[in-house]
Amino acid sequence: MSVVGQVFGNPELYASTLAMATPLALPALGGTFSERTGVVNIAMEGNMLVGAFFGVMIAAATHSSWLGLLAGALAGGILSLSLAWAAIRLQADQVVVGMAVNLFAAGITAFLFNTIYGPNGTPPNTPFLPTVTIPGLYQIPFIGPILGQQNVLVYIMLLLVVVSHYVLFHTTLGLRMRAVGEHPEASDTVGINVARLRYLGVFLGGLLAGLGGVFLSIGLLNSFDVGMTDGRGYIALAAMIFGKWTPLGSLGAALLFGFATALSFALQGIGISSNLVAMLPYALTIIALTGLIGRSRPPAADGIPYAPTK
């Protein structure tokens, strides 16, 4: 078999793509909720970091990966409320506040990690989130190893994408969330509480980004390292933009970036320079953000503070 066939004909490449896409799709999905309600969310990196840290800390303390998952998601959601408060109540610059949240998360997680665990790091017996095997599906040639055996959070992510698409585009709540992101004045006029829906959108964004961090710390690994998100929150932002602020589009973009990451690992395995291939996902992010792949239009009121008229 040729080298190309060896790389692209291996189902492990595509199984890895799905796994690598998960910590991007979850925060991208969360960012979609936030920005659809009108709040620019570049704090996904910070939400992922606190989710990763508190997920592994609670999992190690309780010996339950499920409690760790819950704690990590809540940590991301709670941190996101600081962005919501500053953006909605104080009407601060949302990009500046988002960067401040990211810097705070990087600092606080590094401090807590070094204070609690020190040089030994997180306990080696920290539980993983389980890997699920779907018997009938797993037996199917080629497709089975890709879709039939994945971490449970991969399947949760796929379910959340479908649910989020339905909520945003087929429910009254979703219609109202999109309305406050497009025309908050008109929404306020018909009695929709703009601030409440924006708080909800940002909080959901934090929850989902926290889940993305949990996947890194107790899904792929069973440990935490300082700065372990390694810019994935910003790649998720690019996936959200590339996906045109839709759940299904964000998933598609996350799969594209996940494929670039999985391919970089596969190419390293056949002797291509690791320095060259490691830049693939980041190069793709830059291309997406500069609009060379396609231009996206954000919600009309995205990033614009709204003060109700008295």
C-alpha positions as CSV (number, residue, x, y, z in Angstrom):
1,M,0.0,0.0,0.0
2,S,1.3,3.5,-0.9
3,V,2.1,6.0,1.9
4,V,-1.0,8.0,0.9
5,G,-3.2,4.9,1.1
6,Q,-1.6,4.0,4.4
7,V,-2.6,7.4,5.9
8,F,-5.9,8.1,4.3
9,G,-7.2,4.6,4.1
10,N,-6.7,4.0,7.9
11,P,-10.0,4.4,9.8
12,E,-8.0,5.5,12.8
13,L,-7.4,8.8,11.1
14,Y,-11.1,9.5,10.9
15,A,-11.8,8.2,14.4
16,S,-9.2,10.5,15.6
17,T,-10.7,13.3,13.6
18,L,-14.0,12.9,15.4
19,A,-12.2,12.9,18.8
20,M,-10.1,15.9,17.9
21,A,-13.2,17.8,16.7
22,T,-15.1,17.3,20.0
23,P,-13.1,19.9,22.1
24,L,-13.6,22.3,19.3
25,A,-17.3,21.6,18.5
26,L,-18.5,22.0,22.1
27,P,-17.1,25.5,22.6
28,A,-18.0,26.5,19.0
29,L,-21.6,25.4,19.8
30,G,-21.5,27.4,23.0
31,G,-20.2,30.5,21.2
32,T,-23.1,30.1,18.7
33,F,-25.6,30.5,21.6
34,S,-23.7,33.5,23.0
35,E,-23.3,35.4,19.7
36,R,-26.7,34.5,18.4
37,T,-28.0,36.5,21.4
38,G,-25.6,39.4,20.6
39,V,-22.6,38.9,22.9
40,V,-19.2,38.4,21.3
41,N,-17.6,35.5,23.1
42,I,-13.8,35.1,22.8
43,A,-13.6,33.9,26.4
44,M,-14.0,30.2,25.3
45,E,-10.4,29.6,25.9
46,G,-10.7,30.6,29.5
47,N,-14.0,28.7,30.0
48,M,-12.3,25.6,28.6
49,L,-9.3,26.0,30.9
50,V,-11.4,26.2,34.1
51,G,-13.6,23.4,32.9
52,A,-10.6,21.2,32.3
53,F,-9.1,22.0,35.7
54,F,-12.2,21.7,37.9
55,G,-13.3,18.6,35.9
56,V,-10.1,16.7,36.8
57,M,-10.0,18.1,40.3
58,I,-13.5,16.9,41.2
59,A,-13.0,13.7,39.4
60,A,-9.9,13.0,41.4
61,A,-11.4,14.0,44.7
62,T,-14.7,12.0,44.3
63,H,-13.3,9.2,42.1
64,S,-16.2,9.9,39.7
65,S,-15.6,11.1,36.2
66,W,-19.3,12.0,35.9
67,L,-19.1,14.4,38.8
68,G,-16.0,15.8,37.2
69,L,-17.9,16.4,34.0
70,L,-20.7,18.2,35.9
71,A,-18.2,20.3,37.8
72,G,-16.2,21.3,34.7
73,A,-19.3,22.3,32.8
74,L,-20.5,24.4,35.8
75,A,-17.1,26.0,36.2
76,G,-17.2,27.2,32.6
77,G,-20.7,28.4,33.0
78,I,-20.0,30.3,36.2
79,L,-16.9,32.0,34.8
80,S,-18.9,33.0,31.7
81,L,-21.2,35.0,33.9
82,S,-18.4,37.5,34.5
83,L,-18.3,38.2,30.8
84,A,-22.1,38.4,30.7
85,W,-22.3,40.9,33.6
86,A,-19.6,43.1,32.2
87,A,-21.0,43.0,28.6
88,I,-24.7,43.3,29.5
89,R,-24.9,45.3,32.7
90,L,-21.8,47.5,32.4
91,Q,-21.9,47.6,28.6
92,A,-18.1,47.1,28.5
93,D,-16.1,46.3,25.4
94,Q,-16.8,42.6,24.9
95,V,-13.6,41.7,23.2
96,V,-11.5,43.3,25.9
97,V,-13.5,41.6,28.7
98,G,-13.2,38.3,26.9
99,M,-9.5,38.6,26.8
100,A,-9.4,39.5,30.4
101,V,-11.4,36.4,31.3
102,N,-8.9,34.3,29.3
103,L,-6.0,35.8,31.2
104,F,-7.7,35.4,34.5
105,A,-8.5,31.7,33.8
106,A,-4.9,31.0,32.7
107,G,-3.6,32.6,35.9
108,I,-6.1,31.1,38.4
109,T,-5.8,27.5,37.0
110,A,-2.0,27.7,37.0
111,F,-2.1,29.0,40.6
112,L,-4.6,26.4,41.9
113,F,-2.8,23.5,40.0
114,N,0.6,24.4,41.6
115,T,-0.9,25.1,45.0
116,I,-3.0,21.9,45.2
117,Y,-0.9,19.4,43.3
118,G,2.6,20.9,43.1
119,P,5.3,19.2,41.0
120,N,3.7,15.8,41.2
121,G,0.7,16.9,39.1
122,T,-2.8,15.4,39.3
123,P,-3.2,11.9,40.8
124,P,-2.5,9.1,38.3
125,N,-5.6,7.3,39.3
126,T,-7.9,10.1,38.2
127,P,-10.9,8.4,36.5
128,F,-11.5,8.8,32.7
129,L,-14.8,9.4,31.1
130,P,-15.7,6.0,29.7
131,T,-15.3,4.8,26.1
132,V,-18.5,3.4,24.7
133,T,-18.6,0.6,22.2
134,I,-21.8,0.2,20.1
135,P,-21.8,-3.6,19.3
136,G,-23.8,-3.7,16.0
137,L,-22.2,-0.5,14.6
138,Y,-18.6,-1.5,15.7
139,Q,-18.7,-4.6,13.6
140,I,-19.3,-2.8,10.3
141,P,-16.0,-2.7,8.3
142,F,-14.2,0.7,8.2
143,I,-17.2,2.6,9.5
144,G,-17.3,0.7,12.8
145,P,-13.9,1.7,14.2
146,I,-14.8,5.4,13.3
147,L,-18.3,5.7,14.8
148,G,-18.7,2.5,16.9
149,Q,-16.2,3.1,19.6
150,Q,-15.7,6.6,21.0
151,N,-15.5,8.4,24.3
152,V,-19.0,9.0,25.7
153,L,-18.5,12.8,25.4
154,V,-18.1,12.4,21.6
155,Y,-21.6,11.0,21.5
156,I,-22.9,13.6,23.9
157,M,-21.4,16.3,21.6
158,L,-23.2,14.9,18.6
159,L,-26.5,14.8,20.5
160,L,-26.0,18.4,21.7
161,V,-25.4,19.6,18.2
162,V,-28.8,18.1,17.0
163,V,-30.6,19.4,20.1
164,S,-29.0,22.9,19.8
165,H,-30.0,23.1,16.1
166,Y,-33.6,22.2,17.0
167,V,-33.8,24.7,19.9
168,L,-32.3,27.6,17.9
169,F,-34.3,27.1,14.7
170,H,-37.5,25.3,15.6
171,T,-38.6,26.6,19.0
172,T,-40.0,29.9,20.4
173,L,-37.0,30.2,22.7
174,G,-34.6,29.9,19.8
175,L,-36.5,32.4,17.7
176,R,-36.3,34.9,20.6
177,M,-32.6,34.3,21.1
178,R,-31.9,35.0,17.5
179,A,-34.2,38.0,17.6
180,V,-32.3,39.7,20.4
181,G,-29.1,39.1,18.5
182,E,-30.5,40.7,15.3
183,H,-32.7,43.5,16.5
184,P,-32.8,44.0,20.3
185,E,-34.8,47.2,20.1
186,A,-37.6,45.4,18.2
187,S,-37.5,42.5,20.6
188,D,-37.7,44.8,23.6
189,T,-40.7,46.5,22.0
190,V,-42.7,43.3,21.9
191,G,-41.9,42.4,25.5
192,I,-38.9,40.1,25.1
193,N,-36.4,40.5,28.0
194,V,-33.2,41.1,26.0
195,A,-30.8,41.0,29.0
196,R,-32.2,37.8,30.3
197,L,-31.8,36.0,27.0
198,R,-28.3,37.4,26.6
199,Y,-27.3,36.1,30.0
200,L,-28.7,32.7,29.1
201,G,-26.8,32.6,25.8
202,V,-23.5,33.5,27.4
203,F,-24.1,31.0,30.3
204,L,-24.9,28.2,27.8
205,G,-21.7,29.2,26.0
206,G,-19.7,28.8,29.1
207,L,-21.3,25.4,30.0
208,L,-20.5,24.0,26.6
209,A,-16.9,25.4,26.5
210,G,-16.4,23.9,30.0
211,L,-17.5,20.5,28.6
212,G,-14.9,21.0,25.9
213,G,-12.2,21.5,28.5
214,V,-13.5,18.4,30.5
215,F,-13.0,16.3,27.4
216,L,-9.3,17.3,27.3
217,S,-8.6,16.6,30.9
218,I,-10.7,13.4,31.7
219,G,-11.7,12.4,28.2
220,L,-8.5,12.3,26.2
221,L,-6.3,12.3,29.3
222,N,-6.8,11.8,33.0
223,S,-4.7,14.8,34.1
224,F,-4.4,18.6,33.9
225,D,-1.5,20.7,32.7
226,V,-1.1,24.4,32.7
227,G,-2.4,25.9,29.5
228,M,-3.5,22.5,28.2
229,T,-6.2,24.0,26.0
230,D,-3.3,25.3,23.8
231,G,-5.4,27.8,21.8
232,R,-8.3,25.5,21.1
233,G,-10.7,28.1,22.3
234,Y,-9.6,30.4,19.5
235,I,-9.8,27.6,17.0
236,A,-13.3,27.0,18.2
237,L,-14.1,30.7,17.6
238,A,-12.8,30.3,14.0
239,A,-15.0,27.1,13.7
240,M,-18.1,29.1,14.8
241,I,-17.4,31.8,12.3
242,F,-16.6,29.4,9.5
243,G,-19.8,27.5,10.4
244,K,-21.8,30.7,10.0
245,W,-23.0,30.8,13.6
246,T,-25.0,27.6,13.3
247,P,-24.7,24.3,15.2
248,L,-24.4,22.1,12.2
249,G,-22.0,24.5,10.5
250,S,-19.9,24.7,13.6
251,L,-19.7,20.9,13.8
252,G,-18.7,20.7,10.1
253,A,-15.9,23.3,10.7
254,A,-14.8,21.6,13.8
255,L,-14.5,18.3,11.9
256,L,-12.4,20.1,9.3
257,F,-10.0,21.5,12.0
258,G,-10.1,18.1,13.8
259,F,-9.1,16.4,10.6
260,A,-6.1,18.8,10.2
261,T,-5.0,17.9,13.7
262,A,-5.5,14.2,13.2
263,L,-3.6,14.4,9.9
264,S,-0.7,16.2,11.5
265,F,-0.3,13.3,14.0
266,A,-0.6,10.7,11.2
267,L,2.0,12.5,9.1
268,Q,4.4,12.7,12.0
269,G,4.1,8.9,12.2
270,I,5.5,8.5,8.7
271,G,8.5,10.7,9.2
272,I,7.4,14.1,8.0
273,S,8.7,17.0,10.1
274,S,6.6,17.5,13.2
275,N,7.3,21.2,13.1
276,L,5.8,21.4,9.6
277,V,2.7,19.4,10.2
278,A,1.9,20.7,13.7
279,M,1.0,24.1,12.2
280,L,-1.7,22.6,10.0
281,P,-4.7,23.3,12.2
282,Y,-3.5,26.8,13.1
283,A,-2.8,27.7,9.4
284,L,-6.3,26.5,8.6
285,T,-7.7,28.7,11.4
286,I,-5.9,31.8,10.0
287,I,-7.2,31.1,6.5
288,A,-10.8,30.7,7.9
289,L,-10.6,33.9,9.9
290,T,-9.2,36.0,7.0
291,G,-12.2,35.0,4.9
292,L,-10.3,33.2,2.1
293,I,-12.6,30.2,2.5
294,G,-15.8,32.1,2.6
295,R,-17.3,35.2,4.2
296,S,-19.8,35.0,7.1
297,R,-22.2,37.5,8.3
298,P,-22.6,37.7,12.1
299,P,-25.9,38.5,13.8
300,A,-26.6,42.2,13.2
301,A,-26.4,43.2,16.9
302,D,-23.4,40.9,17.8
303,G,-21.1,42.9,20.1
304,I,-23.3,45.9,20.3
305,P,-24.4,46.8,23.9
306,Y,-28.1,47.4,24.3
307,A,-29.6,49.8,26.9
308,P,-33.4,49.5,27.1
309,T,-35.2,52.8,26.6
310,K,-36.9,54.1,29.7
